[in-house]
Amino acid sequence: MTSIAQPAPRRLDAFAVASEPGNERLAISRVAETASSAGISAGRLERLKTAVAEATMNAIEHGNKNHAEIPVDVEIIQTGDEITVAISDQGGAPTQDPAADAEEPDLVKKLAGAQRPRGWGLFLIRNMVDAMEVTIDGQRHTVWLTMRTSAPEGAEHDEQV
């Protein structure tokens, strides 16, 4: 059996932002700068920025409970044609799985008041990136966002933003 060697992961950047509302913009800016220099297409970069914003806001608000002294850590890794952004907070394991109880957002129901107005975050994240994974290691809760630098075959619509 022949195996194909996979390129070794390469850390492109790592930084932290204080857990204060609005600091997701700092994360977006730095991730965008790093990802664009790694060759991600413009349309895919916009989708990645949206996912990073949502995941960072969740880490600030739900993970670190807006405690500015607890940082949100962001790491950007490239493996071949994939860029992975890891966003970590100190929220640990949630008492319940937010994704398990999450109702699929329905704009009509939200406008009619039949669904709470919030609750778009995980839905947006999942639909903006090629892969999303959540890991918990003790108190460290990490959302892993993976995006290929170019659209996969048959997904040309991904380039339209």
C-alpha positions as protocol buffer text, in pm:
chain_id: "A"
residue {
  index: 1
  type: MET
  ca { x: 0 y: 0 z: 0 }
}
residue {
  index: 2
  type: THR
  ca { x: 138 y: 337 z: -99 }
}
residue {
  index: 3
  type: SER
  ca { x: 77 y: 631 z: 130 }
}
residue {
  index: 4
  type: ILE
  ca { x: 86 y: 989 z: 19 }
}
residue {
  index: 5
  type: ALA
  ca { x: 291 y: 1213 z: 242 }
}
residue {
  index: 6
  type: GLN
  ca { x: 89 y: 1496 z: 392 }
}
residue {
  index: 7
  type: PRO
  ca { x: 262 y: 1830 z: 440 }
}
residue {
  index: 8
  type: ALA
  ca { x: 353 y: 1910 z: 799 }
}
residue {
  index: 9
  type: PRO
  ca { x: 130 y: 2167 z: 969 }
}
residue {
  index: 10
  type: ARG
  ca { x: 290 y: 2510 z: 985 }
}
residue {
  index: 11
  type: ARG
  ca { x: 193 y: 2770 z: 1244 }
}
residue {
  index: 12
  type: LEU
  ca { x: 136 y: 3099 z: 1063 }
}
residue {
  index: 13
  type: ASP
  ca { x: 41 y: 3310 z: 1364 }
}
residue {
  index: 14
  type: ALA
  ca { x: -77 y: 3291 z: 1724 }
}
residue {
  index: 15
  type: PHE
  ca { x: -212 y: 3572 z: 1939 }
}
residue {
  index: 16
  type: ALA
  ca { x: -464 y: 3652 z: 2211 }
}
residue {
  index: 17
  type: VAL
  ca { x: -736 y: 3913 z: 2250 }
}
residue {
  index: 18
  type: ALA
  ca { x: -898 y: 4029 z: 2573 }
}
residue {
  index: 19
  type: SER
  ca { x: -1249 y: 3898 z: 2632 }
}
residue {
  index: 20
  type: GLU
  ca { x: -1424 y: 4226 z: 2563 }
}
residue {
  index: 21
  type: PRO
  ca { x: -1709 y: 4278 z: 2316 }
}
residue {
  index: 22
  type: GLY
  ca { x: -1573 y: 4425 z: 1994 }
}
residue {
  index: 23
  type: ASN
  ca { x: -1238 y: 4247 z: 2012 }
}
residue {
  index: 24
  type: GLU
  ca { x: -1361 y: 4000 z: 1752 }
}
residue {
  index: 25
  type: ARG
  ca { x: -1268 y: 4274 z: 1503 }
}
residue {
  index: 26
  type: LEU
  ca { x: -903 y: 4245 z: 1613 }
}
residue {
  index: 27
  type: ALA
  ca { x: -916 y: 3870 z: 1555 }
}
residue {
  index: 28
  type: ILE
  ca { x: -1081 y: 3911 z: 1214 }
}
residue {
  index: 29
  type: SER
  ca { x: -821 y: 4164 z: 1101 }
}
residue {
  index: 30
  type: ARG
  ca { x: -523 y: 3955 z: 1201 }
}
residue {
  index: 31
  type: VAL
  ca { x: -666 y: 3629 z: 1065 }
}
residue {
  index: 32
  type: ALA
  ca { x: -755 y: 3802 z: 736 }
}
residue {
  index: 33
  type: GLU
  ca { x: -406 y: 3942 z: 697 }
}
residue {
  index: 34
  type: THR
  ca { x: -245 y: 3605 z: 766 }
}
residue {
  index: 35
  type: ALA
  ca { x: -488 y: 3398 z: 556 }
}
residue {
  index: 36
  type: SER
  ca { x: -469 y: 3631 z: 256 }
}
residue {
  index: 37
  type: SER
  ca { x: -89 y: 3608 z: 257 }
}
residue {
  index: 38
  type: ALA
  ca { x: -130 y: 3227 z: 261 }
}
residue {
  index: 39
  type: GLY
  ca { x: -319 y: 3240 z: -68 }
}
residue {
  index: 40
  type: ILE
  ca { x: -686 y: 3204 z: 25 }
}
residue {
  index: 41
  type: SER
  ca { x: -923 y: 3339 z: -239 }
}
residue {
  index: 42
  type: ALA
  ca { x: -1118 y: 3658 z: -167 }
}
residue {
  index: 43
  type: GLY
  ca { x: -1460 y: 3492 z: -147 }
}
residue {
  index: 44
  type: ARG
  ca { x: -1342 y: 3217 z: 84 }
}
residue {
  index: 45
  type: LEU
  ca { x: -1160 y: 3474 z: 298 }
}
residue {
  index: 46
  type: GLU
  ca { x: -1487 y: 3663 z: 355 }
}
residue {
  index: 47
  type: ARG
  ca { x: -1656 y: 3341 z: 468 }
}
residue {
  index: 48
  type: LEU
  ca { x: -1365 y: 3260 z: 701 }
}
residue {
  index: 49
  type: LYS
  ca { x: -1383 y: 3611 z: 850 }
}
residue {
  index: 50
  type: THR
  ca { x: -1752 y: 3566 z: 928 }
}
residue {
  index: 51
  type: ALA
  ca { x: -1685 y: 3231 z: 1099 }
}
residue {
  index: 52
  type: VAL
  ca { x: -1392 y: 3377 z: 1298 }
}
residue {
  index: 53
  type: ALA
  ca { x: -1608 y: 3669 z: 1410 }
}
residue {
  index: 54
  type: GLU
  ca { x: -1887 y: 3442 z: 1533 }
}
residue {
  index: 55
  type: ALA
  ca { x: -1655 y: 3193 z: 1706 }
}
residue {
  index: 56
  type: THR
  ca { x: -1459 y: 3474 z: 1873 }
}
residue {
  index: 57
  type: MET
  ca { x: -1776 y: 3647 z: 1993 }
}
residue {
  index: 58
  type: ASN
  ca { x: -1898 y: 3315 z: 2136 }
}
residue {
  index: 59
  type: ALA
  ca { x: -1562 y: 3263 z: 2313 }
}
residue {
  index: 60
  type: ILE
  ca { x: -1573 y: 3613 z: 2460 }
}
residue {
  index: 61
  type: GLU
  ca { x: -1938 y: 3605 z: 2568 }
}
residue {
  index: 62
  type: HIS
  ca { x: -2022 y: 3243 z: 2645 }
}
residue {
  index: 63
  type: GLY
  ca { x: -1679 y: 3093 z: 2716 }
}
residue {
  index: 64
  type: ASN
  ca { x: -1498 y: 3365 z: 2909 }
}
residue {
  index: 65
  type: LYS
  ca { x: -1817 y: 3548 z: 3023 }
}
residue {
  index: 66
  type: ASN
  ca { x: -1678 y: 3888 z: 2910 }
}
residue {
  index: 67
  type: HIS
  ca { x: -1398 y: 3875 z: 3170 }
}
residue {
  index: 68
  type: ALA
  ca { x: -1139 y: 4093 z: 2997 }
}
residue {
  index: 69
  type: GLU
  ca { x: -855 y: 3941 z: 3199 }
}
residue {
  index: 70
  type: ILE
  ca { x: -922 y: 3596 z: 3045 }
}
residue {
  index: 71
  type: PRO
  ca { x: -784 y: 3594 z: 2692 }
}
residue {
  index: 72
  type: VAL
  ca { x: -928 y: 3432 z: 2382 }
}
residue {
  index: 73
  type: ASP
  ca { x: -639 y: 3254 z: 2212 }
}
residue {
  index: 74
  type: VAL
  ca { x: -625 y: 3239 z: 1832 }
}
residue {
  index: 75
  type: GLU
  ca { x: -388 y: 3020 z: 1633 }
}
residue {
  index: 76
  type: ILE
  ca { x: -364 y: 2998 z: 1254 }
}
residue {
  index: 77
  type: ILE
  ca { x: -216 y: 2682 z: 1104 }
}
residue {
  index: 78
  type: GLN
  ca { x: -161 y: 2588 z: 741 }
}
residue {
  index: 79
  type: THR
  ca { x: -145 y: 2228 z: 625 }
}
residue {
  index: 80
  type: GLY
  ca { x: -111 y: 2199 z: 249 }
}
residue {
  index: 81
  type: ASP
  ca { x: -402 y: 2388 z: 96 }
}
residue {
  index: 82
  type: GLU
  ca { x: -595 y: 2412 z: 424 }
}
residue {
  index: 83
  type: ILE
  ca { x: -593 y: 2693 z: 675 }
}
residue {
  index: 84
  type: THR
  ca { x: -718 y: 2609 z: 1024 }
}
residue {
  index: 85
  type: VAL
  ca { x: -804 y: 2877 z: 1279 }
}
residue {
  index: 86
  type: ALA
  ca { x: -826 y: 2754 z: 1639 }
}
residue {
  index: 87
  type: ILE
  ca { x: -1018 y: 2984 z: 1875 }
}
residue {
  index: 88
  type: SER
  ca { x: -990 y: 2890 z: 2243 }
}
residue {
  index: 89
  type: ASP
  ca { x: -1155 y: 3014 z: 2560 }
}
residue {
  index: 90
  type: GLN
  ca { x: -1147 y: 2899 z: 2922 }
}
residue {
  index: 91
  type: GLY
  ca { x: -1516 y: 2812 z: 2943 }
}
residue {
  index: 92
  type: GLY
  ca { x: -1457 y: 2440 z: 2974 }
}
residue {
  index: 93
  type: ALA
  ca { x: -1727 y: 2188 z: 2907 }
}
residue {
  index: 94
  type: PRO
  ca { x: -2071 y: 2345 z: 2879 }
}
residue {
  index: 95
  type: THR
  ca { x: -2335 y: 2205 z: 3112 }
}
residue {
  index: 96
  type: GLN
  ca { x: -2527 y: 2119 z: 2799 }
}
residue {
  index: 97
  type: ASP
  ca { x: -2426 y: 2089 z: 2435 }
}
residue {
  index: 98
  type: PRO
  ca { x: -2537 y: 2416 z: 2270 }
}
residue {
  index: 99
  type: ALA
  ca { x: -2546 y: 2247 z: 1929 }
}
residue {
  index: 100
  type: ALA
  ca { x: -2775 y: 1968 z: 2054 }
}
residue {
  index: 101
  type: ASP
  ca { x: -3048 y: 2207 z: 2164 }
}
residue {
  index: 102
  type: ALA
  ca { x: -2993 y: 2457 z: 1886 }
}
residue {
  index: 103
  type: GLU
  ca { x: -3296 y: 2495 z: 1667 }
}
residue {
  index: 104
  type: GLU
  ca { x: -3213 y: 2564 z: 1303 }
}
residue {
  index: 105
  type: PRO
  ca { x: -3260 y: 2939 z: 1260 }
}
residue {
  index: 106
  type: ASP
  ca { x: -3569 y: 3031 z: 1061 }
}
residue {
  index: 107
  type: LEU
  ca { x: -3589 y: 3397 z: 960 }
}
residue {
  index: 108
  type: VAL
  ca { x: -3968 y: 3396 z: 925 }
}
residue {
  index: 109
  type: LYS
  ca { x: -4012 y: 3243 z: 1272 }
}
residue {
  index: 110
  type: LYS
  ca { x: -3763 y: 3489 z: 1421 }
}
residue {
  index: 111
  type: LEU
  ca { x: -3943 y: 3787 z: 1267 }
}
residue {
  index: 112
  type: ALA
  ca { x: -4276 y: 3651 z: 1395 }
}
residue {
  index: 113
  type: GLY
  ca { x: -4133 y: 3612 z: 1745 }
}
residue {
  index: 114
  type: ALA
  ca { x: -4166 y: 3231 z: 1736 }
}
residue {
  index: 115
  type: GLN
  ca { x: -3789 y: 3190 z: 1773 }
}
residue {
  index: 116
  type: ARG
  ca { x: -3553 y: 3395 z: 1985 }
}
residue {
  index: 117
  type: PRO
  ca { x: -3376 y: 3663 z: 1781 }
}
residue {
  index: 118
  type: ARG
  ca { x: -3032 y: 3530 z: 1870 }
}
residue {
  index: 119
  type: GLY
  ca { x: -2895 y: 3189 z: 1786 }
}
residue {
  index: 120
  type: TRP
  ca { x: -2735 y: 3235 z: 1445 }
}
residue {
  index: 121
  type: GLY
  ca { x: -2372 y: 3184 z: 1556 }
}
residue {
  index: 122
  type: LEU
  ca { x: -2317 y: 2807 z: 1528 }
}
residue {
  index: 123
  type: PHE
  ca { x: -2539 y: 2791 z: 1219 }
}
residue {
  index: 124
  type: LEU
  ca { x: -2331 y: 3059 z: 1046 }
}
residue {
  index: 125
  type: ILE
  ca { x: -2000 y: 2908 z: 1152 }
}
residue {
  index: 126
  type: ARG
  ca { x: -2091 y: 2560 z: 1025 }
}
residue {
  index: 127
  type: ASN
  ca { x: -2210 y: 2701 z: 692 }
}
residue {
  index: 128
  type: MET
  ca { x: -1919 y: 2936 z: 632 }
}
residue {
  index: 129
  type: VAL
  ca { x: -1623 y: 2697 z: 659 }
}
residue {
  index: 130
  type: ASP
  ca { x: -1530 y: 2362 z: 507 }
}
residue {
  index: 131
  type: ALA
  ca { x: -1508 y: 2196 z: 850 }
}
residue {
  index: 132
  type: MET
  ca { x: -1575 y: 2286 z: 1211 }
}
residue {
  index: 133
  type: GLU
  ca { x: -1471 y: 2082 z: 1512 }
}
residue {
  index: 134
  type: VAL
  ca { x: -1506 y: 2153 z: 1884 }
}
residue {
  index: 135
  type: THR
  ca { x: -1268 y: 2011 z: 2144 }
}
residue {
  index: 136
  type: ILE
  ca { x: -1259 y: 2042 z: 2522 }
}
residue {
  index: 137
  type: ASP
  ca { x: -947 y: 1981 z: 2726 }
}
residue {
  index: 138
  type: GLY
  ca { x: -1018 y: 2055 z: 3091 }
}
residue {
  index: 139
  type: GLN
  ca { x: -1127 y: 2420 z: 3101 }
}
residue {
  index: 140
  type: ARG
  ca { x: -992 y: 2490 z: 2751 }
}
residue {
  index: 141
  type: HIS
  ca { x: -1270 y: 2495 z: 2491 }
}
residue {
  index: 142
  type: THR
  ca { x: -1151 y: 2523 z: 2128 }
}
residue {
  index: 143
  type: VAL
  ca { x: -1339 y: 2572 z: 1802 }
}
residue {
  index: 144
  type: TRP
  ca { x: -1137 y: 2460 z: 1500 }
}
residue {
  index: 145
  type: LEU
  ca { x: -1234 y: 2627 z: 1171 }
}
residue {
  index: 146
  type: THR
  ca { x: -1085 y: 2476 z: 855 }
}
residue {
  index: 147
  type: MET
  ca { x: -1100 y: 2636 z: 511 }
}
residue {
  index: 148
  type: ARG
  ca { x: -927 y: 2528 z: 192 }
}
residue {
  index: 149
  type: THR
  ca { x: -741 y: 2809 z: 20 }
}
residue {
  index: 150
  type: SER
  ca { x: -939 y: 2745 z: -300 }
}
residue {
  index: 151
  type: ALA
  ca { x: -1288 y: 2614 z: -363 }
}
residue {
  index: 152
  type: PRO
  ca { x: -1317 y: 2238 z: -408 }
}
residue {
  index: 153
  type: GLU
  ca { x: -1419 y: 2112 z: -752 }
}
residue {
  index: 154
  type: GLY
  ca { x: -1788 y: 2163 z: -814 }
}
residue {
  index: 155
  type: ALA
  ca { x: -1814 y: 2444 z: -559 }
}
residue {
  index: 156
  type: GLU
  ca { x: -1755 y: 2744 z: -784 }
}
residue {
  index: 157
  type: HIS
  ca { x: -2049 y: 2923 z: -617 }
}
residue {
  index: 158
  type: ASP
  ca { x: -1830 y: 2951 z: -305 }
}
residue {
  index: 159
  type: GLU
  ca { x: -1637 y: 3227 z: -473 }
}
residue {
  index: 160
  type: GLN
  ca { x: -1940 y: 3454 z: -500 }
}
residue {
  index: 161
  type: VAL
  ca { x: -1989 y: 3671 z: -194 }
}
